[in-house]
Amino acid sequence: MTAMYLVVPDLGRPQAAQAIGALARQAAAAGARRAVLLSMPEGGADQEHVLAAERALEHAGLEWTVLRPRWFFQNFSEDFLCGPVLSGEVRLPAGDGKEAFADAEDIAEVAVAALTEAGHAGWHYELSGPRLMTFGDAVAEIARATHRHRCRQGPIPSA
């Protein structure tokens, strides 16, 4: 193995930095040259731990690249929003904020380039989709594409 792609489900936890650093150092000692980390955009609640995890990779002795994608479109079809989308009712505390949703295939293309081509070492890539959308816009597009004109969005009811 000469390169590795790291996806850490609990990247925002305090122990992630230690785990990433240990794995990356072990990989470097075994002959790996490059590592790409799937990270998070700056500004999240766990930012301190995420940045510590990124720094652990940066100091592990490998050529490193960090990918910071925005929301994945696949969250609507393969992850925690799939059930609400299928039920026809998506409720999120998102308001009118806009997001540049990214497609996982586009993120994968960037990861492959960073793993296999020269010129990406030492870079943090902020990845986004082609346009800004509210969550309501995204749900409306899903409803149109699936002919589910009854899809609704609304605020999360207060307890």
N, CA, C and O of each residue as an XYZ file, in Angstrom:
636
protein
N       0.843     -1.174      0.000
C       0.000      0.000      0.000
C       0.887      1.235      0.000
O       1.810      1.349      0.806
N       0.600      2.153     -0.906
C       1.385      3.390     -0.944
C       0.539      4.619     -0.633
O       1.075      5.706     -0.415
N      -0.787      4.448     -0.612
C      -1.666      5.586     -0.325
C      -2.910      5.074      0.389
O      -3.306      3.921      0.219
N      -3.523      5.944      1.190
C      -4.743      5.534      1.900
C      -5.722      6.697      2.001
O      -5.341      7.864      2.086
N      -6.992      6.327      1.987
C      -8.098      7.279      2.118
C      -8.728      7.028      3.476
O      -9.183      5.919      3.757
N      -8.756      8.037      4.307
C      -9.250      7.897      5.675
C     -10.632      8.518      5.826
O     -10.833      9.701      5.555
N     -11.571      7.699      6.263
C     -12.918      8.152      6.594
C     -13.130      7.751      8.048
O     -13.160      6.565      8.374
N     -13.275      8.732      8.905
C     -13.399      8.495     10.339
C     -14.784      8.947     10.774
O     -15.045     10.148     10.838
N     -15.687      7.999     11.076
C     -17.060      8.387     11.419
C     -17.162      9.351     12.596
O     -18.044     10.210     12.617
N     -16.276      9.218     13.569
C     -16.327     10.067     14.761
C     -15.194     11.090     14.763
O     -14.511     11.261     15.772
N     -14.998     11.765     13.639
C     -13.890     12.701     13.493
C     -13.940     13.829     14.520
O     -12.895     14.367     14.885
N     -15.114     14.194     14.989
C     -15.255     15.286     15.939
C     -15.035     14.890     17.389
O     -15.174     15.725     18.283
N     -14.699     13.656     17.633
C     -14.454     13.202     19.008
C     -12.993     13.436     19.391
O     -12.117     13.444     18.527
N     -12.730     13.627     20.691
C     -11.363     13.918     21.135
C     -10.349     12.825     20.767
O      -9.194     13.148     20.486
N     -10.736     11.566     20.761
C      -9.801     10.470     20.510
C      -9.477     10.275     19.025
O      -8.589      9.488     18.700
N     -10.163     10.961     18.127
C      -9.925     10.788     16.693
C      -8.512     11.196     16.305
O      -7.883     10.517     15.493
N      -8.003     12.277     16.857
C      -6.662     12.749     16.503
C      -5.611     11.703     16.838
O      -4.715     11.441     16.035
N      -5.713     11.116     17.993
C      -4.739     10.105     18.396
C      -4.817      8.882     17.483
O      -3.785      8.343     17.082
N      -6.017      8.445     17.158
C      -6.192      7.273     16.299
C      -5.655      7.539     14.889
O      -4.963      6.696     14.318
N      -5.972      8.702     14.331
C      -5.492      9.041     12.987
C      -3.973      9.151     12.976
O      -3.317      8.631     12.073
N      -3.420      9.818     13.965
C      -1.965      9.953     14.037
C      -1.277      8.602     14.125
O      -0.295      8.361     13.424
N      -1.780      7.716     14.978
C      -1.166      6.395     15.140
C      -1.256      5.581     13.848
O      -0.272      4.971     13.427
N      -2.417      5.571     13.229
C      -2.583      4.827     11.983
C      -1.686      5.383     10.877
O      -1.033      4.621     10.164
N      -1.656      6.688     10.736
C      -0.863      7.308      9.676
C       0.631      7.075      9.895
O       1.361      6.821      8.937
N       1.089      7.158     11.130
C       2.512      6.892     11.404
C       2.857      5.429     11.112
O       3.916      5.134     10.559
N       1.968      4.530     11.482
C       2.192      3.110     11.205
C       2.217      2.857      9.695
O       3.051      2.095      9.207
N       1.309      3.492      8.962
C       1.273      3.336      7.510
C       2.554      3.893      6.880
O       3.120      3.280      5.975
N       3.003      5.047      7.356
C       4.239      5.640      6.832
C       5.424      4.713      7.098
O       6.273      4.526      6.226
N       5.485      4.135      8.289
C       6.577      3.220      8.630
C       6.553      1.972      7.751
O       7.590      1.356      7.507
N       5.364      1.603      7.279
C       5.218      0.414      6.428
C       5.416      0.736      4.944
O       5.339     -0.162      4.106
N       5.668      2.001      4.611
C       5.952      2.356      3.231
C       4.909      3.194      2.519
O       5.097      3.537      1.352
N       3.823      3.532      3.182
C       2.827      4.407      2.548
C       3.437      5.786      2.348
O       4.256      6.233      3.152
N       3.037      6.454      1.278
C       3.569      7.784      0.990
C       2.511      8.878      1.107
O       2.832     10.017      1.446
N       1.254      8.539      0.827
C       0.194      9.556      0.780
C      -1.008      9.132      1.606
O      -1.294      7.948      1.786
N      -1.703     10.160      2.105
C      -2.969      9.931      2.807
C      -3.910     11.085      2.496
O      -3.501     12.245      2.431
N      -5.169     10.742      2.308
C      -6.220     11.726      2.101
C      -7.249     11.509      3.203
O      -7.715     10.390      3.416
N      -7.597     12.579      3.896
C      -8.563     12.515      4.990
C      -9.854     13.193      4.572
O      -9.842     14.339      4.122
N     -10.974     12.484      4.719
C     -12.292     13.090      4.547
C     -12.616     13.785      5.854
O     -12.818     13.130      6.877
N     -12.667     15.108      5.827
C     -12.879     15.902      7.029
C     -14.230     16.595      6.966
O     -15.148     16.125      6.294
N     -14.344     17.698      7.658
C     -15.580     18.476      7.727
C     -15.264     19.936      7.430
O     -14.135     20.387      7.624
N     -16.267     20.674      6.957
C     -16.039     22.109      6.744
C     -15.732     22.805      8.061
O     -16.176     22.365      9.122
N     -14.985     23.874      7.991
C     -14.674     24.641      9.195
C     -15.928     25.282      9.757
O     -16.850     25.634      9.022
N     -15.946     25.426     11.067
C     -17.030     26.136     11.713
C     -18.022     25.265     12.455
O     -18.990     25.787     13.009
N     -17.819     23.959     12.487
C     -18.745     23.073     13.184
C     -18.555     23.095     14.688
O     -17.602     23.680     15.202
N     -19.468     22.453     15.378
C     -19.438     22.438     16.831
C     -18.203     21.722     17.378
O     -17.696     22.086     18.440
N     -17.719     20.713     16.666
C     -16.575     19.928     17.123
C     -15.280     20.366     16.438
O     -14.352     19.567     16.311
N     -15.207     21.601     16.004
C     -14.107     22.080     15.183
C     -12.743     21.862     15.825
O     -11.787     21.516     15.130
N     -12.634     22.054     17.114
C     -11.346     21.885     17.802
C     -10.804     20.468     17.596
O      -9.620     20.287     17.309
N     -11.671     19.470     17.742
C     -11.253     18.073     17.598
C     -10.983     17.715     16.139
O     -10.067     16.947     15.842
N     -11.777     18.270     15.237
C     -11.572     18.018     13.804
C     -10.220     18.577     13.371
O      -9.464     17.898     12.675
N      -9.912     19.792     13.769
C      -8.621     20.387     13.411
C      -7.462     19.623     14.042
O      -6.399     19.502     13.432
N      -7.652     19.108     15.249
C      -6.612     18.293     15.886
C      -6.384     17.010     15.095
O      -5.245     16.566     14.948
N      -7.452     16.415     14.586
C      -7.325     15.202     13.771
C      -6.581     15.508     12.474
O      -5.728     14.730     12.047
N      -6.900     16.632     11.852
C      -6.195     17.025     10.631
C      -4.710     17.243     10.907
O      -3.860     16.804     10.132
N      -4.400     17.918     12.006
C      -2.995     18.170     12.359
C      -2.255     16.861     12.637
O      -1.076     16.734     12.308
N      -2.939     15.895     13.239
C      -2.301     14.600     13.509
C      -1.873     13.943     12.205
O      -0.794     13.353     12.138
N      -2.693     14.035     11.175
C      -2.322     13.490      9.871
C      -1.163     14.292      9.279
O      -0.224     13.721      8.725
N      -1.236     15.596      9.399
C      -0.209     16.470      8.823
C       1.181     16.209      9.405
O       2.186     16.446      8.736
N       1.243     15.725     10.638
C       2.527     15.514     11.312
C       2.938     14.045     11.353
O       3.809     13.675     12.139
N       2.330     13.207     10.526
C       2.584     11.770     10.589
C       3.661     11.289      9.631
O       3.986     10.101      9.619
N       4.221     12.185      8.829
C       5.297     11.785      7.935
C       4.840     11.330      6.565
O       5.591     10.651      5.864
N       3.641     11.682      6.169
C       3.098     11.336      4.855
C       2.824     12.602      4.058
O       2.699     13.687      4.626
N       2.730     12.461      2.739
C       2.141     13.532      1.941
C       0.649     13.473      2.250
O       0.022     12.427      2.080
N       0.082     14.577      2.697
C      -1.313     14.559      3.129
C      -2.146     15.553      2.338
O      -1.652     16.570      1.850
N      -3.419     15.229      2.229
C      -4.421     16.120      1.657
C      -5.675     15.971      2.503
O      -6.029     14.861      2.900
N      -6.346     17.078      2.779
C      -7.583     17.055      3.558
C      -8.717     17.539      2.666
O      -8.621     18.591      2.034
N      -9.800     16.751      2.624
C     -11.001     17.124      1.878
C     -12.068     17.552      2.872
O     -12.376     16.828      3.819
N     -12.631     18.738      2.649
C     -13.686     19.268      3.527
C     -14.942     19.521      2.689
O     -15.201     20.655      2.285
N     -15.716     18.476      2.430
C     -16.927     18.672      1.627
C     -18.062     19.286      2.440
O     -18.109     19.186      3.666
N     -18.964     19.917      1.718
C     -20.198     20.416      2.320
C     -21.145     19.227      2.480
O     -20.712     18.079      2.387
N     -22.397     19.482      2.714
C     -23.390     18.417      2.850
C     -23.391     17.535      1.609
O     -23.272     18.029      0.488
N     -23.525     16.239      1.810
C     -23.614     15.286      0.706
C     -25.062     15.221      0.222
O     -25.984     15.155      1.035
N     -25.268     15.240     -1.089
C     -26.604     14.987     -1.621
C     -27.115     13.624     -1.149
O     -28.315     13.449     -0.938
N     -26.215     12.670     -0.986
C     -26.606     11.314     -0.613
C     -27.215     11.236      0.785
O     -27.800     10.211      1.136
N     -27.092     12.289      1.589
C     -27.768     12.276      2.888
C     -29.275     12.130      2.725
O     -29.956     11.642      3.627
N     -29.797     12.554      1.573
C     -31.230     12.452      1.326
C     -31.656     11.057      0.867
O     -32.827     10.699      1.000
N     -30.736     10.271      0.334
C     -31.122      8.978     -0.231
C     -30.462      7.775      0.434
O     -30.939      6.651      0.282
N     -29.386      7.992      1.160
C     -28.656      6.857      1.712
C     -28.382      6.991      3.201
O     -27.827      6.073      3.804
N     -28.748      8.085      3.794
C     -28.363      8.303      5.175
C     -29.582      8.687      6.006
O     -30.692      8.231      5.732
N     -29.382      9.507      6.997
C     -30.405      9.783      7.992
C     -31.637     10.503      7.455
O     -32.673     10.505      8.121
N     -31.562     11.108      6.290
C     -32.728     11.793      5.736
C     -33.546     10.909      4.793
O     -34.595     11.332      4.308
N     -33.083      9.697      4.533
C     -33.783      8.815      3.596
C     -35.200      8.501      4.085
O     -36.158      8.610      3.320
N     -35.331      8.118      5.332
C     -36.652      7.790      5.875
C     -37.630      8.948      5.763
O     -38.740      8.765      5.264
N     -37.245     10.136      6.216
C     -38.152     11.271      6.057
C     -38.490     11.571      4.598
O     -39.636     11.901      4.291
N     -37.519     11.462      3.697
C     -37.801     11.700      2.281
C     -38.823     10.691      1.784
O     -39.777     11.060      1.099
N     -38.632      9.407      2.125
C     -39.567      8.369      1.680
C     -40.958      8.554      2.276
O     -41.959      8.226      1.639
N     -41.018      9.077      3.495
C     -42.323      9.298      4.131
C     -43.016     10.537      3.584
O     -44.216     10.721      3.789
N     -42.263     11.391      2.885
C     -42.852     12.590      2.313
C     -42.832     13.792      3.233
O     -43.475     14.801      2.945
N     -42.100     13.703      4.342
C     -42.048     14.831      5.276
C     -40.642     14.964      5.854
O     -40.186     14.108      6.612
N     -39.969     16.040      5.490
C     -38.610     16.292      5.954
C     -38.651     17.511      6.864
O     -39.076     18.591      6.453
N     -38.207     17.332      8.094
C     -38.191     18.436      9.060
C     -36.769     18.608      9.573
O     -36.174     17.683     10.126
N     -36.244     19.799      9.381
C     -34.893     20.114      9.832
C     -34.867     21.522     10.421
O     -35.600     22.400      9.965
N     -34.032     21.737     11.423
C     -33.900     23.087     11.974
C     -32.928     23.916     11.134
O     -31.957     24.457     11.663
N     -33.184     24.015      9.837
C     -32.235     24.649      8.925
C     -32.618     26.067      8.526
O     -31.766     26.821      8.058
N     -33.861     26.442      8.698
C     -34.267     27.782      8.306
C     -34.054     28.031      6.831
O     -34.215     27.126      6.011
N     -33.691     29.263      6.489
C     -33.491     29.630      5.093
C     -32.017     29.655      4.696
O     -31.661     30.179      3.641
N     -31.165     29.087      5.549
C     -29.744     29.039      5.213
C     -29.503     28.212      3.963
O     -30.198     27.228      3.709
N     -28.523     28.618      3.197
C     -28.235     27.920      1.941
C     -26.972     27.078      2.096
O     -26.044     27.418      2.830
N     -26.982     25.982      1.382
C     -25.895     25.022      1.438
C     -25.492     24.648      0.017
O     -26.336     24.591     -0.877
N     -24.209     24.394     -0.188
C     -23.712     23.968     -1.499
C     -23.520     22.454     -1.465
O     -22.397     21.964     -1.341
N     -24.623     21.720     -1.575
C     -24.603     20.262     -1.501
C     -23.628     19.693     -2.527
O     -23.577     20.150     -3.669
N     -22.858     18.694     -2.109
C     -21.886     18.041     -2.987
C     -22.308     16.596     -3.209
O     -22.937     15.983     -2.347
N     -21.963     16.064     -4.357
C     -22.256     14.674     -4.677
C     -21.063     13.811     -4.286
O     -19.916     14.194     -4.519
N     -21.326     12.656     -3.697
C     -20.254     11.769     -3.247
C     -19.344     11.338     -4.403
O     -18.147     11.135     -4.200
N     -19.894     11.198     -5.601
C     -19.055     10.820     -6.745
C     -18.046     11.918     -7.081
O     -16.914     11.620     -7.461
N     -18.441     13.171     -6.945
C     -17.513     14.273     -7.187
C     -16.416     14.299     -6.120
O     -15.249     14.550     -6.421
N     -16.803     14.039     -4.881
C     -15.827     13.986     -3.792
C     -14.848     12.841     -4.046
O     -13.646     12.986     -3.823
N     -15.367     11.700     -4.514
C     -14.515     10.550     -4.815
C     -13.510     10.877     -5.916
O     -12.359     10.446     -5.847
N     -13.929     11.631     -6.928
C     -12.996     12.016     -7.995
C     -11.836     12.842     -7.451
O     -10.687     12.647     -7.849
N     -12.136     13.755     -6.551
C     -11.079     14.578     -5.951
C     -10.164     13.690     -5.105
O      -8.943     13.842     -5.145
N     -10.748     12.765     -4.339
C      -9.943     11.871     -3.507
C      -9.006     11.024     -4.358
O      -7.833     10.867     -4.018
N      -9.507     10.480     -5.455
C      -8.666      9.662     -6.344
C      -7.523     10.494     -6.910
O      -6.384     10.029     -6.960
N      -7.815     11.709     -7.332
C      -6.754     12.577     -7.859
C      -5.707     12.844     -6.782
O      -4.509     12.784     -7.057
N      -6.145     13.137     -5.570
C      -5.201     13.428     -4.485
C      -4.366     12.203     -4.115
O      -3.215     12.333     -3.699
N      -4.946     11.019     -4.268
C      -4.226      9.787     -3.938
C      -3.256      9.348     -5.030
O      -2.257      8.688     -4.743
N      -3.540      9.706     -6.268
C      -2.774      9.142     -7.389
C      -1.950     10.137     -8.188
O      -1.106      9.732     -8.987
N      -2.174     11.429     -7.991
C      -1.472     12.434     -8.776
C      -0.600     13.317     -7.888
O      -0.902     13.526     -6.713
N       0.463     13.820     -8.453
C       1.315     14.773     -7.741
C       0.621     16.139     -7.681
O      -0.261     16.439     -8.485
N       1.034     16.950     -6.721
C       0.558     18.326     -6.661
C      -0.538     18.593     -5.654
O      -0.999     19.729     -5.544
N      -0.974     17.581     -4.909
C      -2.058     17.795     -3.951
C      -1.582     17.763     -2.496
O      -2.349     18.075     -1.584
N      -0.336     17.393     -2.283
C       0.185     17.270     -0.917
C       0.179     18.628     -0.224
O       0.573     19.643     -0.799
N      -0.276     18.618      1.022
C      -0.270     19.828      1.833
C      -1.452     20.756      1.619
O      -1.444     21.895      2.087
N      -2.466     20.277      0.914
C      -3.629     21.125      0.619
C      -4.848     20.702      1.431
O      -5.069     19.521      1.696
N      -5.626     21.703      1.813
C      -6.970     21.509      2.367
C      -7.926     21.939      1.259
O      -7.905     23.099      0.846
N      -8.756     21.034      0.775
C      -9.722     21.353     -0.273
C     -11.113     21.491      0.323
O     -11.644     20.550      0.914
N     -11.696     22.667      0.164
C     -13.082     22.904      0.551
C     -13.936     22.518     -0.660
O     -13.863     23.180     -1.696
N     -14.731     21.479     -0.549
C     -15.501     20.966     -1.678
C     -16.964     21.344     -1.543
O     -17.560     21.211     -0.474
N     -17.530     21.815     -2.639
C     -18.938     22.191     -2.622
C     -19.581     21.820     -3.945
O     -18.901     21.506     -4.922
N     -20.880     21.862     -3.955
C     -21.626     21.584     -5.171
C     -21.705     22.801     -6.065
O     -21.104     23.837     -5.778
N     -22.450     22.672     -7.151
C     -22.466     23.721     -8.169
C     -23.269     24.967     -7.813
O     -23.088     26.019     -8.427
N     -24.168     24.853     -6.811
C     -24.973     26.043     -6.479
C     -25.483     25.961     -5.056
O     -25.550     24.885     -4.462
N     -25.841     27.111     -4.523
C     -26.390     27.182     -3.174
C     -27.881     26.883     -3.207
O     -28.607     27.341     -4.089
N     -28.318     26.106     -2.227
C     -29.738     25.740     -2.111
C     -30.118     25.720     -0.637
O     -29.296     25.390      0.218
N     -31.363     26.074     -0.343
C     -31.873     25.838      1.005
C     -32.246     24.355      1.081
O     -32.341     23.682      0.055
N     -32.456     23.855      2.292
C     -32.926     22.482      2.417
C     -34.304     22.351      1.788
O     -34.641     21.307      1.229
N     -35.097     23.406      1.879
C     -36.414     23.402      1.234
C     -36.294     23.267     -0.273
O     -37.062     22.531     -0.893
N     -35.324     23.978     -0.877
C     -35.076     23.846     -2.314
C     -34.716     22.404     -2.662
O     -35.218     21.851     -3.640
N     -33.848     21.801     -1.857
C     -33.412     20.427     -2.121
C     -34.594     19.455     -2.020
O     -34.752     18.575     -2.866
N     -35.416     19.618     -0.989
C     -36.582     18.743     -0.830
C     -37.559     18.959     -1.985
O     -38.140     17.996     -2.485
N     -37.745     20.195     -2.411
C     -38.645     20.473     -3.535
C     -38.130     19.821     -4.822
O     -38.921     19.309     -5.614
N     -36.813     19.837     -5.032
C     -36.263     19.187     -6.225
C     -36.452     17.678     -6.163
O     -36.763     17.041     -7.169
N     -36.264     17.112     -4.978
C     -36.488     15.673     -4.819
C     -37.949     15.348     -5.105
O     -38.246     14.366     -5.785
N     -38.856     16.163     -4.592
C     -40.291     15.934     -4.821
C     -40.621     15.993     -6.310
O     -41.359     15.151     -6.821
N     -40.071     16.990     -7.002
C     -40.314     17.084     -8.458
C     -39.751     15.878     -9.191
O     -40.422     15.302    -10.048
N     -38.526     15.494     -8.861
C     -37.860     14.390     -9.570
C     -38.540     13.051     -9.325
O     -38.511     12.166    -10.180
N     -39.150     12.906     -8.157
C     -39.792     11.634     -7.819
C     -41.310     11.689     -7.991
O     -42.015     10.731     -7.675
N     -41.796     12.811     -8.489
C     -43.237     13.010     -8.692
C     -44.010     12.853     -7.383
O     -45.134     12.353     -7.366
N     -43.390     13.285     -6.297
C     -44.035     13.249     -4.980
C     -44.352     14.677     -4.591
O     -43.705     15.252     -3.716
N     -45.317     15.228     -5.222
C     -45.635     16.644     -5.003
C     -46.213     16.894     -3.623
O     -46.461     18.040     -3.248
N     -46.425     15.840     -2.876
C     -46.941     16.011     -1.531
C     -45.827     16.115     -0.503
O     -46.108     16.289      0.682
N     -44.563     16.012     -0.924
C     -43.467     16.164      0.043
C     -43.620     17.507      0.732
O     -43.848     18.531      0.088
N     -43.494     17.489      2.024
C     -43.596     18.709      2.800
C     -42.321     18.924      3.576
O     -41.589     17.983      3.881
N     -42.074     20.148      3.884
C     -40.979     20.465      4.786
C     -41.553     21.411      5.818
O     -42.523     22.123      5.556
N     -40.971     21.414      6.947
C     -41.445     22.310      7.982
C     -40.522     22.297      9.161
O     -39.581     21.504      9.208
N     -40.773     23.163     10.122
C     -39.927     23.209     11.308
C     -40.138     21.981     12.173
O     -41.185     21.336     12.121
N     -39.141     21.675     12.956
C     -39.273     20.574     13.916
C     -40.209     21.061     15.012
O     -39.999     22.136     15.574
N     -41.249     20.275     15.323
C     -42.182     20.716     16.362
C     -41.487     20.825     17.709
O     -40.628     20.005     18.035
N     -41.848     21.813     18.478
C     -41.237     21.965     19.813
C     -41.853     20.947     20.767
O     -43.011     20.554     20.625
N     -41.054     20.537     21.733
C     -41.507     19.513     22.682
C     -42.375     20.102     23.764
O     -42.840     19.379     24.645
